[in-house]
Amino acid sequence: MQKHNPIPARLKAARKKAKITQKELGVKIGIEESSASGRMNHYEKGRHVPDISALERMAEELDVPLNYFFCRSELSARLACAIDKMSDEEKMALLENLNGEK
């Protein structure tokens, strides 16, 4: 049984939020201009899965954390992005709060 791959939907959502085309994103992460749109389309359709280094470049260009692409729910994806924007001190305070520490 094949499990749902969250990467295509997350990639498309982040790209649309960034208001850039598939071709623009492809070129920004180093794909040849002539094949950038097609390759990104295959990633967004789930026909091909980008390797981890390509995902890292996409995350950087789209201003999302790498783990965003692996979140199965929208809530988890939003939390990943919010936590990524926090300072280390804010992250530590959140973790302490969640663990009931003081």
Buried (B, 14 or more C-beta within 10 A) or exposed (E): EEEEEBBBBBBBBBBEEBEBEBBBBBBBBEBEEEEBBEBBBBBBEBEEEBEEEBBBBBBEBBEBBBBBBBBEEEEBBEBBBEBBEEEEEEEEEEEEEEEEEE
